Amino acid sequence: MITIKEIARECNVSPTTVSNILNGKPKVSQETKERVLETVNRLGYRPNYIAQGLRNQKTKMIGIIAEDIAQFTTPEIVEGIMSYCEENGYRSIVKNLRLYARWSDSWYNKEADYHAILEPAIRELTSIMVDGIIYIAGHARVIHCFPERFSTPAVMTYAFDSNPEIPSVGIDDQGSAYEIVKYLISKGHRRIGVIGGKADNIHTQERLLGYQKALFEHQILYNPAWIRYAAWDEVSAYPEAQELLKTEVTAVFCMSDKMAGGLYRCLNENGKRAGENLAVVGFDNQEIARYFIPGLTTMSLPLKEIGNVSAKLLLQQIEGAEKGTPRNDVKQKILIPCTFIERESVHRI
């Protein structure tokens, strides 16, 4: 294996000069820089990051643990994390637990099975001396992920860790739901139904609070009969849509775009149309939302921003640890609002 000392000998410079060039440090002439980099490429030098970490106590590497990379929210969050890390001189390594691929949604309360997959991933990342770890959940909940007194800087993303020392970054479900329901009210709708996700889900609970807040502020009575629960998908939302169409509602807030698809199908089968006979809004702004006919008004999740902020929090911890700053000086919970996307699925009455 080619070493920095061999590169230095070949170029007739000091090992420190080679190291500075490879690490992007200034105060090296352009001629020397070009000569060293040409030699590095010609001889096939590859840095040993583990050895560097042992010498410097810092690898400039971030570990990302994803519950399942196939979850629709995860890729953009990963992109946000990686782009911020790259801009700040850090590399990233991703561990995909594949929890949904392994067990669908049947694993949430199986702590032993969960930790049998999680803990080897954490051990592997700490063994290669990553400077910090970001965990990306598939949906919001409280997770027993990082143990107390976990020595590696860490951030929980799209969920909350039971360890109070671990900061978290997620979406402002309540505030975003409040905004889109307030929009329905501004269009004259006062009889507003809901198709929510599973009743015990944090996203559902927070979005329902936002819905209730909007009703309360406009002196609209809350009718629990107009609240239906499904499993976040089109198939489970369809029968709930059938029940809502039997009521007097003029608008429906669907807590996911996929569930709005179930309502659209139900409307179509009954000779009705969103934006004409019933106002419909969704949540998530998945790709399908723009292709519904009519296009679905919804809330766009700030996924890349969540990734950026998570990486920023982690780097603050890493740099704080180097300076002896306590971890609890880093903000512990950040909720980022969604962006309103107006299309043609809401009419004025």
Protein Blocks (a to p, Z undefined) as FASTA:
>chain_A
ZZfklmmmmnopafklmmmmmnopghiafklmmmmmmmmmmnopacdfklmmmmnopghi
acdddfblkbmklmmmmmmmmmmmmmnopacddddeklmmmnopmlmmmmklmmmmmmmm
mmmmmmnopabdcdddfbdcdddfbdghiabdcddehiacfblklccddddfklmmmmmm
mmmmmnopabdcdddddfklmklmmmmmmmmmmmmmnopacdfklpccdehiaklmmmmm
mmmmmmmbfbdcdfbfklmmmmmmmmmmnopaehkloccddehjaaklmmpccddddddd
ffklmmmmmmmmmmmmmmmmmnopafklpcfbdcddddddddfkbccZZ
